[in-house]
Amino acid sequence: GDLSASPNGVDRLDPYLDKSGYYALARWDAKERVNRERQQDFFGGLKWRFEEFVPPDKRRIDRIGIFRAKQGLTTRDDFTFSDQEYNTYSCPWHNNVTAAIVSFRTAKALRHNPLQREHINDFKWFNSVRFTWSSQQLLDLGLIEPGQWF
């Protein structure tokens, strides 16, 4: 939380995360000129609050962290998979596993660039909460769903 105490943006003993400000938009297929079925682009967190420092193509927060590998599967430059079914949040008959990976990656990146460091004095805001390193907190904030533990 305190950038004067942790100038690189990482404070494992006193971490914070945003309790609100997350949203999703239907994923647009420019080639087909339609929204992709069961696919959304998710935004929020530091990338949303400091979007003036994050290129538009890097603002999504829905990078896939858990997947089943298969022959020929590749990731594209936008961190989506070559198999469209791998990019969905649900299949036709049930919701997929909801997982959240909490990382300091964006905080570190925002603090690494001298121009950004000069303009960002604090990562905390009125919707910041202390991160307790617990799945219950992620569940309470709606970042993961109940009944999907694995």
N, C-alpha and C positions, 0 to 999 in steps of 0.2 A: 503493500500500500504506500509506504512513505518512500518517495524516490530520492530524498536526500540521504536516507539510510541505506537504500538499495539502488544506486544509480544505474545499474544495468537492467532494472525492472523486475528482478527476481528476488522475492523474499519468501522462502519456503516456510519460515516460522510465522509470518503475518500476511498470508495471501488473501486477496480479495477477488470477487467476481461480480458480474452484473446480475442483479435479480430480475431485471426487466429489460426491454428494448430488443428482444429477439423477434424476428418475423420471417416468413417464408413467402416466396412468390412462385407461381407456376413456372416451370422451366420451359422456355421458349425454344422451339426448333426453327431457326431462321431459314433453313433449306426447305422444310416442309410447310413453313408458315402456320404452325399450330403449336399449342401447348403440348408437351409430352405427357402422355398418360402416366399417372402415379409418380411423377417426378417434380421435385420442388428445389429451388435454390434457397438456402437458409442464410440469414444475415444476423448480425448482432455483436455484442461484446465490444472490445476495443476497436475492432475493425469498423464497426458502425459509428462509434463515438468519435473516432479520429479519421473519418473517411477521407478528409482532405489530404491525408498523408499516405493513403493506401490506393494504389491503382484500381480502377473499377473491376478489372478481371481477377483481382486478388482479394476482393471483399467477402466472398462467400466463406461460410464457416462449416460447410457440410462435407468436408473431405471424408472419404470412406476409410475407416480404420480397421474394420474387420470384414473379411470376405473369404469365400472359398475359391481357391485358385483352380483354374482349369486351363487346358491346352488352348493356346491362342489368345487368351484374355490379355488385353493391354490397357494401360491407362493413357489417357490423352493429355494434352497440355493443360486442359482446364480441370484436371483431376477427376474426370468422369471415366467410366469404363467403356471399352469398345462394344460390349454386350449391353444393350439398353436395359435389359431386365435387371442387371446388377445396379443400375442407377435409381431404382424405384424405392419408395418408402414402404410399400406393401405389395403383396401379390394379390391376385383376384379373390382369394378365399380367406386371407388373414393378414394382420399387420406383421411386418418384419420385426426382428429384434431391434430395440432402441438402445443405443449405446452412446455414451458421451466420453470423450477424451478431453480432459482438462489439461491445458498446457500453458507454459510461459512463452511460447514461441512468438506470439504477436507483441507481447510486452517487450521482449528482448529486441525484436526487430525495430520497434518504434524508438527504443532508446539507443540503438546502435548508430543511426544516422544523425550526424551533428545538427542538421537543419531541423529535424523533428525534435531532437532533444532540447533545442533552444526554445521551442514553442510549447512543449508539453512539460508542465511543472508537476503534475499529479495525475495518477490514474483513477483516484477515487472520485466519486460523485455521489449525489444523494441516493442513487439506487445501487450503490455498492454494498455488498455484505461480506463479512469475513468468511472465507472458504474453510470449511471444517474437514476437508478431505474425506467426506462420507457420501456414500451413494444415497442415503436418506435425504441429504440436502439437495442433491440433484433431482431426486424424485419430487420433493416438495416444491422445487422451483419449476417443475414441468419440463425439465430437460431430458428426462428419461421417463418411461412408462412403467406402471406396476405390473407384476406378473411376468416380467421378461428377464428375470435373472438367469444367468448361465455361468 
